[in-house]
Amino acid sequence: MQENIKTMKIGVLMGGLSAEREVSLKSGAAVHKALLEKGYDAVAIDVGRDLAARLAAERIEAAFICLHGRYGEDGSVQGLLELMGIPYTGSGILASALAMDKIFAKKIFAASGMTITPYVVVRQGEEPTAAALPFPLPVVVKPSREGSSVGVSIVKRAEDLHAAVAGAFRYDREILIEQYVKGREIQVGILDGQAIGAIEIVPKNEFYDFEAKYTDGMATHILPAPLPPEQYAALLRAGEQAHRCLGCSGYSRVDFIVTGAGDAYILEVNTLPGMTALSLLPEIAQGAGISFVELVERIVSSAALKI
């Protein structure tokens, strides 16, 4: 916790090198604007491979990380900031890396007693067939280390599996093939380690893909998620458990599929959730009576070194 954060020069890290660059720029711009409105000394930094030099040249004393995807959400930037002694928002190196890697995250969720979707890991060079899978079609094919549903596809026909696998391998050397679980997409917002609400996403397309996430009108948001009170409370607790078991800090967004039978399957923890006008954590916070500017202030006030 940085008690004197108002006197520090804050770098808002955005852009970056991942497939989610454009979304990150929008998140960063919104956060930068909010910090300036509240009187913080904040500067926007478009992250490249010269980040260390930029941070030194700008004399940055604390960092608000608005990066998404590889190099920003996977522990890489967090490690650089630790080395430079610059306090930063969000989770530390290990939690960021674990949450970004869906294979390791699933193992930890399962070990913690959470319900996960059945899956197999496929490595580059392997040629999976639908007949060899331990579960029936349809399946979900996704890269292990990408966010915002980048490279994700639903496969219903055996002849479509090869193309889906090839598409996912464009983004990673390891991919997952998961059993498709039909249900409602519900996401839990975490702030200061506590669940602040849950929202249901009803996409116009078959699933909540990149377009649905970042195009206005492509999905309906229902807040709070319409669940019976006991089930809603249990889902909030599950969100906190997922955040905690990966060792996350500060804030996150935890994604679930909830079936008609009431089973909640943990999908992933997003350690640097979007902060755009269409993003879910700010919307969940708004439903809890926390304005966007207040959300940004609470996050930046928790900036710290984690090692």
C-alpha positions as CSV (number, residue, x, y, z in Angstrom):
1,M,0.0,0.0,0.0
2,Q,1.4,3.4,-1.0
3,E,0.1,5.9,1.5
4,N,1.8,8.8,-0.4
5,I,0.7,7.7,-3.9
6,K,-0.7,11.2,-4.6
7,T,2.8,12.6,-4.5
8,M,4.3,10.0,-6.8
9,K,4.7,10.1,-10.5
10,I,2.5,7.3,-11.9
11,G,3.2,5.6,-15.3
12,V,0.1,4.1,-16.9
13,L,1.4,1.2,-18.9
14,M,-0.6,0.4,-22.0
15,G,-0.4,-0.9,-25.5
16,G,2.3,-3.5,-25.4
17,L,3.2,-6.3,-27.7
18,S,0.3,-8.8,-27.4
19,A,-2.7,-9.5,-29.6
20,E,-4.7,-7.4,-27.2
21,R,-2.8,-4.2,-27.8
22,E,-5.7,-2.1,-29.0
23,V,-7.9,-3.0,-26.1
24,S,-5.0,-2.2,-23.7
25,L,-4.7,1.3,-25.3
26,K,-8.4,1.9,-24.5
27,S,-8.0,0.7,-20.9
28,G,-4.9,2.8,-20.4
29,A,-6.5,5.9,-21.8
30,A,-9.5,5.6,-19.5
31,V,-7.4,5.0,-16.5
32,H,-5.0,7.9,-17.4
33,K,-8.0,10.3,-17.8
34,A,-9.4,9.2,-14.4
35,L,-6.1,9.7,-12.6
36,L,-5.6,13.2,-14.1
37,E,-9.2,14.1,-13.1
38,K,-8.3,13.3,-9.5
39,G,-5.2,15.3,-9.5
40,Y,-2.6,12.6,-9.8
41,D,0.7,13.2,-11.6
42,A,0.2,10.5,-14.3
43,V,1.8,9.9,-17.7
44,A,0.7,7.5,-20.4
45,I,3.4,5.1,-21.5
46,D,2.9,2.9,-24.7
47,V,5.0,-0.1,-23.7
48,G,7.7,-1.5,-26.1
49,R,10.9,-3.3,-25.6
50,D,12.5,0.0,-24.4
51,L,10.2,0.1,-21.3
52,A,13.0,0.1,-18.7
53,A,14.6,3.1,-20.4
54,R,11.3,4.9,-20.7
55,L,10.5,4.3,-17.0
56,A,13.9,5.7,-16.0
57,A,13.7,8.7,-18.4
58,E,10.2,9.6,-17.1
59,R,11.3,9.1,-13.5
60,I,8.3,6.9,-12.8
61,E,7.7,6.1,-9.1
62,A,4.7,3.8,-9.4
63,A,3.0,1.9,-12.3
64,F,-0.7,1.3,-13.1
65,I,-0.6,-1.7,-15.4
66,C,-3.2,-1.6,-18.1
67,L,-1.6,-4.2,-20.3
68,H,-3.5,-7.3,-21.5
69,G,-2.1,-10.6,-22.7
70,R,1.5,-11.7,-23.3
71,Y,4.3,-9.7,-21.8
72,G,1.9,-7.6,-19.7
73,E,-0.4,-10.0,-17.9
74,D,2.0,-12.9,-17.7
75,G,4.5,-11.7,-15.1
76,S,7.1,-10.2,-17.5
77,V,6.4,-6.5,-16.9
78,Q,5.9,-7.3,-13.2
79,G,9.4,-8.8,-13.0
80,L,10.9,-5.7,-14.6
81,L,9.1,-3.4,-12.2
82,E,10.3,-5.5,-9.2
83,L,13.9,-5.3,-10.5
84,M,13.6,-1.5,-10.9
85,G,11.9,-1.1,-7.4
86,I,8.8,0.5,-8.9
87,P,5.5,-0.4,-7.0
88,Y,2.8,-1.6,-9.3
89,T,-0.9,-2.4,-9.4
90,G,-2.4,-5.9,-9.6
91,S,-0.8,-9.3,-9.0
92,G,2.8,-10.2,-8.7
93,I,5.1,-12.2,-11.0
94,L,4.1,-15.8,-10.0
95,A,0.3,-15.2,-9.7
96,S,0.3,-13.3,-13.0
97,A,2.2,-16.1,-14.8
98,L,0.0,-18.9,-13.3
99,A,-3.2,-17.1,-14.2
100,M,-2.1,-16.5,-17.7
101,D,-1.2,-20.1,-18.3
102,K,-4.5,-21.9,-18.5
103,I,-2.9,-25.3,-18.1
104,F,-1.2,-24.5,-14.8
105,A,-4.2,-22.6,-13.6
106,K,-6.5,-25.5,-14.2
107,K,-4.2,-27.8,-12.2
108,I,-4.3,-25.4,-9.3
109,F,-8.0,-24.9,-9.5
110,A,-8.5,-28.7,-9.5
111,A,-6.1,-29.1,-6.6
112,S,-8.1,-26.5,-4.7
113,G,-11.3,-28.5,-5.1
114,M,-12.9,-26.3,-7.8
115,T,-14.8,-27.7,-10.7
116,I,-12.9,-27.5,-14.1
117,T,-13.9,-28.5,-17.6
118,P,-12.3,-31.7,-18.8
119,Y,-9.4,-31.0,-21.1
120,V,-6.3,-32.3,-22.9
121,V,-3.1,-30.5,-23.7
122,V,-1.8,-30.5,-27.3
123,R,1.7,-29.4,-28.1
124,Q,3.0,-28.1,-31.5
125,G,3.7,-31.0,-33.9
126,E,0.9,-33.2,-32.4
127,E,-2.1,-33.9,-34.6
128,P,-5.2,-34.6,-32.4
129,T,-8.2,-36.3,-33.9
130,A,-11.8,-36.1,-32.6
131,A,-11.9,-39.9,-32.3
132,A,-8.9,-39.8,-29.9
133,L,-10.3,-37.3,-27.5
134,P,-11.5,-38.6,-24.1
135,F,-14.8,-36.6,-24.5
136,P,-17.2,-36.1,-27.3
137,L,-17.7,-33.1,-29.6
138,P,-18.4,-30.2,-29.3
139,V,-15.1,-29.0,-27.9
140,V,-13.5,-25.7,-27.3
141,V,-10.0,-25.1,-28.7
142,K,-7.9,-22.3,-27.2
143,P,-4.2,-21.2,-26.8
144,S,-2.8,-21.7,-23.3
145,R,-1.5,-18.2,-22.9
146,E,-3.8,-15.7,-24.6
147,G,-6.7,-13.6,-23.3
148,S,-9.9,-11.9,-24.7
149,S,-10.8,-15.2,-26.4
150,V,-8.0,-14.6,-28.9
151,G,-7.5,-17.8,-31.0
152,V,-10.5,-19.6,-29.3
153,S,-13.0,-21.6,-31.4
154,I,-15.9,-24.0,-30.8
155,V,-15.6,-27.2,-32.8
156,K,-18.8,-29.2,-33.5
157,R,-17.7,-31.4,-36.4
158,A,-14.6,-33.7,-36.5
159,E,-13.5,-32.3,-39.9
160,D,-13.2,-28.8,-38.4
161,L,-10.8,-29.8,-35.6
162,H,-7.6,-29.5,-37.6
163,A,-8.3,-25.9,-38.7
164,A,-9.2,-24.9,-35.1
165,V,-6.0,-26.4,-33.7
166,A,-3.9,-24.7,-36.4
167,G,-5.6,-21.4,-35.6
168,A,-4.8,-21.7,-31.9
169,F,-1.2,-22.6,-32.6
170,R,-0.8,-19.2,-34.3
171,Y,-0.8,-17.8,-30.8
172,D,1.0,-20.4,-28.6
173,R,3.1,-23.6,-28.7
174,E,0.7,-25.3,-26.3
175,I,-3.1,-25.4,-26.7
176,L,-6.0,-26.8,-24.8
177,I,-8.9,-28.8,-26.1
178,E,-11.7,-28.6,-23.6
179,Q,-15.0,-30.4,-23.4
180,Y,-17.7,-27.9,-24.3
181,V,-20.0,-27.2,-21.3
182,K,-23.3,-25.6,-22.1
183,G,-24.3,-22.9,-19.6
184,R,-24.4,-19.3,-18.6
185,E,-21.3,-17.1,-18.7
186,I,-21.1,-15.4,-15.3
187,Q,-18.1,-13.3,-14.2
188,V,-17.2,-12.3,-10.6
189,G,-15.4,-9.0,-9.9
190,I,-12.8,-9.0,-7.2
191,L,-11.5,-5.8,-5.5
192,D,-9.1,-5.7,-2.6
193,G,-9.4,-9.5,-2.5
194,Q,-13.2,-9.4,-2.0
195,A,-15.9,-10.2,-4.4
196,I,-18.0,-7.1,-5.2
197,G,-20.6,-8.7,-7.5
198,A,-21.3,-11.0,-10.4
199,I,-22.5,-10.2,-13.9
200,E,-24.0,-12.5,-16.6
201,I,-23.0,-12.1,-20.2
202,V,-25.5,-13.1,-23.0
203,P,-23.6,-12.8,-26.3
204,K,-25.5,-12.4,-29.6
205,N,-23.1,-14.9,-31.2
206,E,-22.6,-18.4,-30.0
207,F,-20.0,-17.5,-27.5
208,Y,-18.4,-14.5,-25.9
209,D,-15.6,-14.0,-28.4
210,F,-13.2,-11.0,-29.0
211,E,-15.8,-9.2,-31.1
212,A,-18.6,-9.6,-28.5
213,K,-16.2,-8.4,-25.8
214,Y,-15.2,-5.2,-27.4
215,T,-18.0,-4.2,-29.8
216,D,-20.9,-2.3,-28.4
217,G,-24.3,-4.1,-28.8
218,M,-22.7,-7.6,-29.4
219,A,-23.6,-8.8,-25.9
220,T,-26.2,-8.2,-23.2
221,H,-24.9,-7.7,-19.6
222,I,-27.2,-8.6,-16.7
223,L,-26.2,-7.1,-13.3
224,P,-26.5,-8.6,-10.9
225,A,-26.4,-12.1,-12.4
226,P,-29.9,-13.6,-11.9
227,L,-29.2,-16.5,-9.6
228,P,-30.9,-17.7,-6.4
229,P,-29.4,-15.9,-3.4
230,E,-27.6,-18.9,-2.0
231,Q,-26.1,-19.8,-5.4
232,Y,-25.1,-16.2,-6.0
233,A,-23.3,-16.0,-2.7
234,A,-21.6,-19.4,-3.4
235,L,-20.3,-18.1,-6.7
236,L,-18.9,-15.0,-5.1
237,R,-17.1,-17.2,-2.6
238,A,-15.8,-19.3,-5.5
239,G,-14.5,-16.2,-7.2
240,E,-12.6,-15.2,-4.1
241,Q,-11.2,-18.8,-3.8
242,A,-9.9,-18.7,-7.4
243,H,-8.3,-15.3,-6.8
244,R,-6.7,-16.5,-3.6
245,C,-5.5,-20.0,-4.7
246,L,-3.4,-18.5,-7.5
247,G,-2.0,-16.0,-5.1
248,C,-3.5,-12.9,-6.8
249,S,-3.3,-9.4,-5.3
250,G,-5.7,-6.5,-5.4
251,Y,-8.2,-7.0,-8.1
252,S,-9.2,-9.5,-10.8
253,R,-12.2,-10.8,-12.8
254,V,-13.0,-14.5,-12.4
255,D,-14.9,-16.2,-15.3
256,F,-17.3,-19.1,-14.8
257,I,-19.8,-21.2,-16.8
258,V,-22.9,-22.0,-14.7
259,T,-24.9,-25.0,-15.9
260,G,-28.7,-25.5,-15.7
261,A,-28.0,-27.9,-12.9
262,G,-26.3,-25.2,-10.9
263,D,-22.7,-26.5,-11.3
264,A,-20.1,-23.6,-11.6
265,Y,-17.1,-24.4,-13.8
266,I,-14.1,-22.1,-13.3
267,L,-12.7,-21.0,-16.6
268,E,-10.0,-18.5,-15.7
269,V,-8.8,-15.6,-13.6
270,N,-8.0,-12.3,-15.4
271,T,-5.4,-10.6,-13.3
272,L,-5.5,-7.4,-15.4
273,P,-9.2,-7.1,-16.5
274,G,-10.2,-4.6,-19.0
275,M,-10.9,-1.0,-17.9
276,T,-12.6,0.2,-21.1
277,A,-16.1,1.7,-21.4
278,L,-17.4,-1.8,-22.3
279,S,-15.4,-3.7,-19.6
280,L,-17.0,-5.8,-17.0
281,L,-15.1,-5.0,-13.8
282,P,-16.0,-1.3,-14.0
283,E,-19.6,-2.3,-14.6
284,I,-19.7,-4.7,-11.7
285,A,-18.1,-2.0,-9.5
286,Q,-20.7,0.5,-10.7
287,G,-23.4,-1.9,-9.5
288,A,-21.7,-2.0,-6.1
289,G,-21.8,1.7,-5.9
290,I,-18.2,2.3,-6.9
291,S,-17.7,4.8,-9.7
292,F,-15.0,4.3,-12.3
293,V,-12.8,7.0,-10.8
294,E,-13.2,5.5,-7.4
295,L,-12.3,2.1,-8.7
296,V,-9.1,3.5,-10.3
297,E,-8.2,5.3,-7.1
298,R,-8.7,2.1,-5.0
299,I,-6.6,0.1,-7.4
300,V,-3.7,2.6,-7.6
301,S,-3.6,3.1,-3.9
302,S,-2.8,-0.6,-3.6
303,A,0.3,-0.4,-5.8
304,A,3.2,-2.3,-4.2
305,L,6.2,-4.4,-4.7
306,K,5.3,-8.1,-4.2
307,I,8.7,-9.7,-3.5
